[in-house]
Structure formats: structure tokens, C-alpha cells
Amino acid sequence: MPEPMIRLEAVSKPYAGTSEPAVDALSLGVPEGEIAVPVGPPGCGKTTALKTINRLIRTQRRGAPHALRYGAAHNAMLRSSRVGADG
């Protein structure tokens, strides 16, 4: 089985002042070329999960940061998108 383009392993995101995390132990793999759509009731963590994938928020994995991993294809795409970029 090929490596997923995006992989989350036991990702959790607690917010201060709440008794339950917005996302609790989410594991997910999305293969290259596939589309994944989060579905669920309001407040179940869909937006938090998407923000995690886009690295707009930091999450935890069993107390350690950086639970989000991108596959080799994603990393190659990032490298190619930087070609010719200023900065």
C-alpha cells in the first residue's frame, strides 16, 4: 500500500477552558489523488481537523507536538511550488 499523502496519527486538540478536546485521538490517512470530506454534526471537530491539516493550528499527539505527517508526494509538491519564488 502506498504512503498516504496526508496522515494524522492520534491527533488531539484541546482548547483552554473546555472539558473535552475539540479533536480527540483522530487518525486519518488520505492517499494521493483522493478526496476526503469531513462530515458530522456541529461542534464535532471538522474545522479543527481541517485547520490541523493546513497547519493553521498546532495539535498534540499523546502530549507531543507535530502529529501531522505529509507523504513524499506532498513534500515534492511543496519543493516544486517554491521554484522561482522570491524569498
Buried (B, 14 or more C-beta within 10 A) or exposed (E): EEBBBBBBBBBBBBEEEEEEBBBEEBEBBBBBEEEEEBEEEEEEBBBBBBBBBEEEBEBBBEEEEEBBBBBEBBEEEEEEEEEEEEE
